[in-house]
Amino acid sequence: MKKLYTCLWILLGVISYQDTFITANGADEVTALWQKTSHSSQYGTLVPERAVDGDHGTCSHTNTQTDPWWKLELRHGYKVNTIAITNVDNGFYYRINGAVIRVGNFPDLYSNPICAEIPTIPASQTTNFSCGGLEGRYLFVHIPGIEKILVLCEVQVYGYLAENAALWRTVSTSSQYMDWNSRYAVDGLSDSCSHTNSETEPWWIVDLLNEYQVEKVAITNIYDINVYSRINGAVVRVGNFPNNFYSNPICATITTFPAGATNTYVCQMVGRYVMVHIPGDQRILSLCEVDVYGQLIGNLASDGTVTQSSTSEDWIAEKAIDGNRGLQRLGTGCSSTLTETNPWWRLDLTHTYSIIQVVVTNRNDCCVEQINGAEIRIGNSLENNGNNNPLCAVIPAIPGGDSYSYSCGGMDGRYINLIIPGLMKKLTLCEVEVFGEGPVFSKTVVRIMLNSRDDLTDQTMRDNILEKVYLLNLLTDVTIKHAQ
């Protein structure tokens, strides 16, 4: 079989969603996206969490003071489009008048830009305020002036989050101080940090598993105001050399930024590895979060079509190739079948490719063991829904939230199937990425019995033959010839 290879590069864009409810009631799928609340003071038992509990009848309440404020910390940086605020339902509704909404990446109030000013909100009513896509992980509501009281009965935030390619990826560091593990910098929590010992040129690296067009890197500094300046002079690099970071080009050099703040650095560079290091002796590198945003290069799955044996609620098959690994929001980022016998999921690449590797990302919640025993099959047949194609690999297990790569050694195939053999099985896939070469074209001879009186010069006859050939899932470049 003669193989003709064409160079094919597919850029998978960062997924941005229609407005997502970032802070919601306890039953909402995305409640994990908001981390914690605080306010400048507390009246009685009216804690700040009451403003994000989904109940408009419970309120956060400060004491009477100068410039009272309320703060929400999100786990990641968002583009915030709308903020909805519900006012108190009694005669003190006017207390909200003149409040200011701010959104940004700084844990201190006045460093963040203003989203909107609140002239007034009627008692028990909810009013929406547009922020126009302001980026930030902190949201503040405050009332400038003396003898003020801030009461908030509900704060809802709508926006969207780009996929963080570094989240729960493989990391390493030059050393580890006590139990401050390097993985804490990619766990999605800004209050858990990676920390090295004091040493010469400490470093930290995340392996994104595949090449990305890295657009930007967001770094969250340590909260401790006594040591936040340790980050000063750190260098951010992006490239393909994990063992010699000086071989990788510099994205940015960090001058300084406040304790607990998140700074974003624009890179526009290609690489599999993102690294942070501090030149010099007796240096300590602390990173509370490193987020990487960009486009995955060379993933054939992004242009394919998918189907699965059944669908659980809205966990449709397409969510396994949407570029979002689903680790923040399983329900909006992963595909899933029902519990059934031999559940399967199939990707159609539309042409035959020589498949080098398949990368599978597992869910990270209650049921990580559901992937155990899944088979990856590759081929050109749709017999038994494609599940009879040759076997590339069997997945023994994948830890929660991890992405494992399986080598297929250049197997030719149009269809990529994942199937779990057995009774009472469920197949959940948070992302499937496919890398290979092609398309691979081959000459196929199809013999069709015709009646001696059939006229192959007749266009209707030729169309009928072509229709039969296309039903065999062959390529559409077909030539009809008489056998010699």
Summary of the structure (lengths in Angstrom):
residues: 484
radius of gyration: 27.5
end to end distance: 21.7
largest distance: 100.7
contacts: 1640
relative contact order: 0.12
helix: 12%
strand: 40%
